[in-house]
Amino acid sequence: MLWEDTGELVGKRPEQLRSAIAAKFAEQETAGREKKYGAVGSLDYELSGFVWDCAENITKRERIFGLRDLVETLAPVDKRDCFTVLDLGCGDGQSLFALHAHFGLSWENIVGVTAEDSRGVEVLAGTEPFDLRNAAGADSEASYVVWNIDDLVSCPCLRGRTFDLIVSWVTWIWLADPVGTLEMIYENFLRSGGVMMLGGVQLLTPGPDPMEDQRWLFALSDFLIKEGHQIKCFADASSGAYTWWIQRKRSCRLALSRLVSYCEDTSVHELSHKALYDINADVLGSLACRYAGAGGDYPLPPRAIAASAEIPSTRIYDNLEFLSDAERARNAPTLKIQVPRSELDVKSCIQAWMESDV
Ligand SMILES: C[S@@+](CC[C@H](N)C(=O)[O-])C[C@H]1O[C@@H](n2cnc3c(N)ncnc32)[C@H](O)[C@@H]1O
């Protein structure tokens, strides 16, 4: 395998993966009305964490960030009229409605993409359907787009359009090519200086353990960060294997084909119908071994080094100063898999990225 920058990954999708992309999308075209989703749209997407308050010794699930915070961080109220947002996997379109009605964005600057038109459709048993057309009228029509995210570059109504903010909640898990599509979205639809926040990102290799694969994904983000990319990644504690990928766009390309490719023999995982990726282990191995894991022969990442860290996740601790040394020692295994609240301060992280420009 020659690891060179040969253009975006999606340009090299094998035939088998193209078929899987079409088949997976076909499933999603009816998944809402078949009530297969737990989340079907929201006025304010939420990132939640499991927060252990050391002072009170209680752990609570708590909102730590979300769509509202993203808009408020990136667009002061007086800049909202030209602020553009793309929601990938917008469900029934409630988020689009909120962006217009609550945050003051104009419909021409809002786009949501979905596999299925679920406006006014009962998608959660016993829950009143939300009909974007009724709520917002004809002005919202062009903002609600039914298209395959894995194939968004071919969507005529998005051709040439870029966005200040791209969000995706509970959707990347349904894509067949999560890594190739991440790159495609970043390169083609994110405006320079814009931010994308994608939940549910996963990189699968032919290896036996998705948790080990996650070490490759974090190695990939660490490599890109070293190059100067502005990226923050952490695992979602409620699922473990899925990763939040937050990135601000700088002028350089991701050029992922230097680091990842589609597996040549079997490009699709049999059970999940997702792409299987080959990894440039010579480059990413020394980064992957900094994360805890058993490792082994490729495609597993190398065994972890002695000073390895756990993959950061939305397991958080707060008020550590209330624990005595003895309590800290007793709770060391728990603390090892948690991060201080400051590390998950996404708002400050994005603000620091923005300030780094000036
Ligand atoms: C579980 S719902 C999440 C809705 C909303 N983001 C939320 O968090 O409440 C998944 C959404 O992603 C869409 N979706 C899944 N796979 C897709 C694909 N390949 N292309 C476009 N939309 C897709 C579904 O149609 C649906 O709108």
PDBQT file of the ligand as one rigid body, heavy atoms in Angstrom, charges set to zero:
ROOT
HETATM    1  C1  LIG A 401     -31.970   8.986  14.696  1.00  0.00    +0.000 C 
HETATM    2  S1  LIG A 401     -32.474  10.279  13.658  1.00  0.00    +0.000 S 
HETATM    3  C2  LIG A 401     -31.733  11.686  14.473  1.00  0.00    +0.000 C 
HETATM    4  C3  LIG A 401     -32.522  12.952  14.292  1.00  0.00    +0.000 C 
HETATM    5  C4  LIG A 401     -31.931  14.166  15.001  1.00  0.00    +0.000 C 
HETATM    6  N1  LIG A 401     -30.618  14.483  14.503  1.00  0.00    +0.000 N 
HETATM    7  C5  LIG A 401     -31.910  13.961  16.497  1.00  0.00    +0.000 C 
HETATM    8  O1  LIG A 401     -30.818  13.765  17.062  1.00  0.00    +0.000 OA
HETATM    9  O2  LIG A 401     -32.968  14.007  17.129  1.00  0.00    +0.000 OA
HETATM   10  C6  LIG A 401     -31.400  10.018  12.282  1.00  0.00    +0.000 C 
HETATM   11  C7  LIG A 401     -31.575  10.986  11.151  1.00  0.00    +0.000 C 
HETATM   12  O3  LIG A 401     -30.525  10.760  10.212  1.00  0.00    +0.000 OA
HETATM   13  C8  LIG A 401     -31.089  10.509   8.942  1.00  0.00    +0.000 C 
HETATM   14  N2  LIG A 401     -30.178   9.633   8.201  1.00  0.00    +0.000 N 
HETATM   15  C9  LIG A 401     -29.698   8.418   8.532  1.00  0.00    +0.000 A 
HETATM   16  N3  LIG A 401     -28.890   7.967   7.571  1.00  0.00    +0.000 NA
HETATM   17  C10 LIG A 401     -28.858   8.903   6.592  1.00  0.00    +0.000 A 
HETATM   18  C11 LIG A 401     -28.219   9.033   5.345  1.00  0.00    +0.000 A 
HETATM   19  N4  LIG A 401     -27.418   8.102   4.870  1.00  0.00    +0.000 N 
HETATM   20  N5  LIG A 401     -28.439  10.156   4.637  1.00  0.00    +0.000 NA
HETATM   21  C12 LIG A 401     -29.275  11.124   5.080  1.00  0.00    +0.000 A 
HETATM   22  N6  LIG A 401     -29.890  11.072   6.276  1.00  0.00    +0.000 NA
HETATM   23  C13 LIG A 401     -29.676   9.976   7.009  1.00  0.00    +0.000 A 
HETATM   24  C14 LIG A 401     -32.425   9.901   9.232  1.00  0.00    +0.000 C 
HETATM   25  O4  LIG A 401     -33.291   9.982   8.114  1.00  0.00    +0.000 OA
HETATM   26  C15 LIG A 401     -32.862  10.803  10.383  1.00  0.00    +0.000 C 
HETATM   27  O5  LIG A 401     -33.296  12.047   9.873  1.00  0.00    +0.000 OA
ENDROOT
TORSDOF 0
